[in-house]
Amino acid sequence: MIAAAAVAGLLLVWVLSLAGMAISSYLANRDRLSLLHREATVAKSESRLQAYGDDIDKVAEDLKRRQDFIDKVTQAHLGDLPKDQQAGETVSNSATEAAETVKKVSLVLPQAAALAEVEARQLAFIEGLTRLADRRSAAAEARLARLGLNPRTILAQMDDRTAQGGPLISLATSGDGSIDPRFQRFGLSLARMEALERRLAALPQTLPASLEYISSSFGYRPDPFTGGPDFHPGLDFKGPTGAPIYAAAPGRVSFVGQRSGYGNVVEIDHGHGLLTRYAHMSGFRTQVGKAVIPGELIGLIGNTGRSTGPHLHFEVRINDRPVNPRPFLEAVPNVLEKARGSAAQRGR
């Protein structure tokens, strides 16, 4: 028994020794593989850096091809970017300074001359995009002003930081985290353009129905019941009972029901104090809270309320003040069929 115990002890020691050697070998092999992996990664980066150093002209040529691609695609979709400077514009013009930079780099560091040329093209490109955004903003402002809207109130909302949030995703154009002021100006110009053009897109620009003719205009008229002087806050469009009525602009339905003198009414809120009202309906085809697009069916022509016959009374109100709807509807002609087609596609 003593001999058997001694043999068993020796076997146990032998097994533990083998296990220890196996574990040690595994750990050593793992560390070696890890080291080789790190060396391979470093070698890959070093080889790439070496390639850059050996052929900086090729790197510059690749960057030039990318800029060529950007220029062509942009030109195809946006047209030629403006290069001229107009009165009142504050967009920088780096052409002269960029040319001087290319000249100096060519003398001091000839191998980087091609990179300086690409940089000059990049700056000219970003300044051209900024001019384009500013001119589109100016055109949108002019259209809004002609319709009696104040573009400043729209732009003021860009500076209102209440009820905003989200993750911090900083933008930078340099390795130290700073941003070139030309690129910052470009971003602000795009934001301004987007705010103004989004406001334009939300304006009434679609006829609210397929109607025979305007039976009463905006402003002064003889009252149809009393014959006395009367202010009419909208446009009346004659049409048969049950004919469809369409949303004139994108928005959200804010009221469906009856109002004194108007009969059955649908109101759509388009934001920024703008509202359209559709009155004297014979039936509703929408509900409060529903988001609608131009040309979407919202009701049927009728003769409810203070009305002498079936028609649609259509109002445009800004901050609860009625304004003439005609300039809005005439701002974008021939859009009714497109709007209806979009609404039909959405309803499928």
C-alpha positions in Angstrom: 0.0 0.0 0.0 2.9 2.3 0.8 4.5 1.5 -2.5 1.3 2.1 -4.4 0.8 5.4 -2.7 4.3 6.5 -3.6 3.8 5.6 -7.3 0.5 7.5 -7.3 2.2 10.5 -5.8 4.9 10.4 -8.4 2.3 10.1 -11.2 0.5 13.1 -9.8 3.7 15.2 -9.7 4.4 14.1 -13.3 0.9 15.1 -14.5 1.1 18.5 -12.8 4.5 19.1 -14.3 3.2 18.4 -17.8 0.2 20.6 -17.2 2.4 23.4 -16.0 4.6 23.1 -19.0 1.6 23.1 -21.3 0.1 26.2 -19.7 3.5 27.9 -19.8 3.9 27.0 -23.5 0.4 28.3 -24.3 1.0 31.6 -22.6 4.3 32.1 -24.2 2.8 31.2 -27.6 -0.1 33.6 -27.0 2.3 36.4 -26.1 4.4 35.7 -29.2 1.4 35.7 -31.5 0.1 39.0 -29.9 3.6 40.5 -30.4 3.6 39.3 -34.0 0.2 40.8 -34.6 1.3 44.2 -33.3 4.4 44.1 -35.4 2.4 43.3 -38.4 0.1 46.2 -37.8 3.0 48.6 -37.3 4.7 47.2 -40.4 1.5 47.8 -42.4 1.3 51.4 -41.2 5.0 52.0 -41.8 4.8 50.5 -45.3 1.9 52.8 -46.0 3.8 55.8 -44.7 6.8 54.7 -46.8 4.6 54.6 -49.9 3.4 58.1 -49.2 7.0 59.3 -48.7 8.2 57.5 -51.8 5.5 58.7 -54.1 3.9 61.9 -52.8 3.1 62.8 -56.4 0.8 59.7 -56.6 -1.0 60.8 -53.4 -1.5 64.3 -54.9 -2.8 62.8 -58.1 -5.3 60.7 -56.2 -6.5 63.8 -54.3 -6.8 65.6 -57.6 -8.9 62.9 -59.1 -11.2 63.0 -56.1 -11.7 66.7 -56.4 -12.3 66.3 -60.2 -15.1 63.8 -59.2 -16.6 66.2 -56.7 -16.5 69.1 -59.2 -18.2 67.1 -61.9 -21.0 65.7 -59.8 -21.7 69.1 -58.2 -21.8 70.7 -61.6 -24.2 68.1 -62.9 -26.6 68.6 -60.1 -26.2 72.3 -59.2 -24.7 73.8 -62.3 -21.6 76.0 -62.4 -20.8 77.5 -59.0 -20.6 81.3 -59.0 -17.1 82.7 -59.0 -17.9 86.3 -59.2 -18.4 88.6 -56.2 -21.6 90.6 -56.0 -22.3 93.7 -53.9 -23.1 93.0 -50.3 -21.6 89.5 -50.3 -19.1 88.7 -47.6 -17.9 85.4 -48.9 -14.1 85.3 -48.9 -12.1 85.0 -52.1 -8.9 82.9 -51.6 -7.9 82.8 -55.3 -5.1 85.4 -55.0 -3.7 84.1 -51.7 -4.0 80.5 -52.8 -2.0 81.2 -56.0 0.7 82.9 -53.9 0.8 79.8 -51.6 1.2 77.4 -54.6 4.1 79.6 -55.8 5.9 79.7 -52.5 5.4 75.9 -51.9 6.8 75.1 -55.4 9.9 77.1 -54.6 10.5 75.8 -51.0 9.0 72.3 -51.2 8.7 71.3 -54.8 7.4 67.8 -54.0 4.3 69.3 -52.2 3.4 71.7 -55.0 0.7 69.4 -56.3 -0.9 69.2 -52.9 -0.9 73.0 -52.6 -2.8 73.1 -56.0 -5.4 70.7 -54.7 -5.8 72.8 -51.6 -6.4 75.9 -53.7 -9.0 74.1 -55.7 -10.7 72.9 -52.5 -10.9 76.5 -51.1 -12.3 77.8 -54.4 -14.9 75.0 -54.4 -16.1 75.7 -50.8 -16.3 79.4 -51.5 -18.3 78.8 -54.7 -20.8 76.6 -52.7 -21.1 79.3 -50.1 -21.9 81.9 -52.8 -24.5 79.6 -54.3 -26.2 79.0 -50.9 -26.2 82.8 -50.2 -27.8 83.6 -53.5 -30.5 81.0 -53.1 -31.2 82.4 -49.6 -31.5 85.9 -51.1 -34.0 84.6 -53.7 -36.0 82.9 -51.0 -36.0 86.0 -48.9 -37.3 88.1 -51.9 -40.1 85.7 -52.5 -41.1 85.6 -48.9 -41.1 89.4 -48.7 -43.3 89.6 -51.8 -45.9 87.4 -50.1 -45.9 89.6 -47.0 -43.8 87.4 -44.8 -40.8 88.6 -42.8 -37.7 86.4 -43.4 -36.1 87.8 -40.3 -38.6 86.1 -38.0 -37.7 82.8 -39.8 -34.0 83.3 -39.5 -34.4 84.4 -35.8 -35.5 80.9 -35.0 -32.0 79.6 -36.1 -30.6 81.5 -33.0 -33.2 80.1 -30.6 -31.5 77.3 -28.7 -34.4 76.4 -26.4 -35.8 72.9 -26.8 -32.6 71.6 -28.5 -30.3 68.8 -27.7 -28.5 65.6 -28.9 -25.1 64.0 -28.8 -22.1 66.3 -29.2 -20.5 65.6 -32.6 -17.9 68.3 -33.2 -16.8 69.3 -36.6 -13.3 70.3 -37.4 -11.1 70.8 -40.4 -7.7 70.6 -38.6 -6.0 68.0 -36.5 -6.1 70.4 -33.5 -9.9 70.4 -33.5 -10.2 73.9 -35.0 -12.3 74.8 -38.0 -11.4 76.9 -41.0 -13.6 80.1 -40.9 -14.4 79.6 -44.6 -15.9 76.1 -43.9 -17.7 77.5 -40.9 -19.2 80.2 -43.0 -20.2 77.6 -45.6 -22.1 75.6 -42.9 -23.9 78.7 -41.6 -24.9 79.7 -45.2 -26.3 76.2 -45.9 -28.3 76.3 -42.6 -29.7 79.7 -43.6 -30.7 78.6 -47.1 -32.3 75.4 -45.7 -34.4 77.4 -43.2 -35.7 79.8 -45.8 -36.4 77.3 -48.6 -38.1 75.0 -46.1 -40.4 77.9 -45.2 -41.1 78.5 -48.9 -42.0 74.8 -49.4 -44.6 75.1 -46.6 -46.4 78.0 -48.2 -49.8 77.4 -49.9 -48.9 76.8 -53.6 -51.6 74.4 -54.8 -55.1 75.2 -55.8 -57.4 73.7 -53.1 -59.8 72.2 -55.6 -60.7 71.8 -59.2 -63.1 74.6 -59.5 -65.0 76.6 -62.2 -64.1 80.1 -61.2 -63.5 82.6 -58.4 -66.9 83.8 -57.3 -65.6 86.3 -54.8 -62.2 87.9 -54.2 -60.3 89.0 -51.2 -61.0 92.4 -49.7 -64.0 94.8 -50.1 -67.2 93.5 -51.7 -71.0 94.0 -51.3 -72.3 91.5 -48.8 -74.2 88.8 -50.6 -77.0 88.9 -48.0 -77.4 92.6 -47.1 -75.8 94.3 -50.1 -73.8 96.6 -47.7 -70.1 97.0 -47.6 -68.3 93.9 -46.4 -64.6 92.7 -46.0 -64.1 89.3 -47.4 -61.1 87.5 -45.8 -60.5 84.9 -48.4 -61.3 83.6 -51.9 -64.6 81.9 -52.9 -64.4 79.2 -55.5 -67.7 78.0 -57.0 -68.1 74.3 -57.4 -70.6 71.5 -57.2 -71.6 70.0 -53.9 -69.4 67.0 -53.1 -66.5 68.1 -55.2 -63.1 67.3 -53.6 -61.1 69.9 -51.6 -57.4 69.5 -51.3 -54.7 70.7 -48.9 -53.0 73.7 -50.4 -49.7 73.2 -48.6 -47.9 70.7 -46.3 -48.9 70.9 -42.7 -50.9 69.4 -39.8 -54.7 69.5 -39.4 -55.4 71.7 -36.4 -59.2 72.0 -36.5 -62.1 70.0 -37.9 -65.6 71.2 -37.0 -67.9 74.2 -37.2 -67.2 77.9 -36.9 -69.8 80.7 -36.8 -70.5 81.9 -40.4 -68.1 79.4 -41.9 -70.1 76.2 -41.4 -68.1 73.1 -41.6 -64.4 74.0 -41.5 -61.0 72.4 -41.7 -57.9 74.3 -40.7 -54.3 73.3 -41.4 -51.3 74.7 -39.4 -48.2 75.2 -41.6 -46.0 76.5 -38.8 -44.5 79.9 -38.2 -48.0 81.4 -37.6 -49.3 80.4 -41.1 -52.7 78.7 -41.3 -55.1 77.9 -44.1 -58.9 77.6 -43.6 -61.3 75.7 -45.8 -65.0 76.5 -45.1 -68.6 75.7 -46.1 -67.8 72.0 -46.5 -70.4 69.3 -47.0 -68.2 66.6 -45.6 -64.8 66.0 -43.9 -62.1 63.7 -45.2 -59.4 64.3 -42.6 -59.0 64.5 -38.8 -57.2 66.7 -36.2 -53.5 65.9 -35.9 -53.1 64.4 -39.3 -50.1 65.4 -41.3 -51.1 66.3 -44.9 -49.2 67.1 -48.1 -50.2 69.4 -51.0 -53.1 68.0 -53.0 -54.2 65.6 -50.3 -58.0 65.2 -50.0 -59.3 66.9 -46.8 -63.1 67.5 -47.5 -65.9 68.1 -49.9 -67.4 71.3 -51.2 -70.7 72.3 -49.7 -73.2 75.0 -48.7 -73.0 75.1 -44.9 -72.8 78.2 -42.8 -73.4 81.7 -44.1 -73.5 80.8 -47.8 -75.7 81.4 -50.8 -74.6 78.3 -52.8 -72.1 75.5 -52.9 -68.5 76.8 -53.0 -65.2 76.7 -51.1 -64.2 79.6 -49.0 -60.4 79.5 -48.7 -58.4 81.7 -46.4 -54.7 82.2 -45.7 -54.0 83.6 -42.2 -50.6 84.8 -40.8 -50.7 85.1 -37.0 -54.5 85.0 -37.2 -54.6 87.9 -39.6 -56.2 87.2 -43.0 -54.0 87.9 -46.1 -54.8 87.6 -49.8 -54.4 84.0 -50.9 -54.0 84.8 -54.6 -50.2 85.6 -54.4 -49.6 82.3 -52.7 -51.5 80.3 -55.2 -49.9 82.1 -58.1 -46.3 81.8 -56.7 -45.9 78.3 -58.1 -48.2 77.8 -61.2 -49.2 74.5 -62.7 -48.5 72.4 -59.6 -52.0 70.9 -59.0 -51.6 67.8 -61.0 -48.1 67.0 -59.5 -49.5 67.5 -56.0 -52.4 65.2 -56.6 -50.1 62.6 -58.1 -47.9 62.8 -55.0 -51.0 62.4 -52.7 -52.2 59.5 -54.7 -48.9 57.7 -54.4 -48.8 58.3 -50.7 -52.3 56.9 -50.3 -51.4 53.6 -52.0 
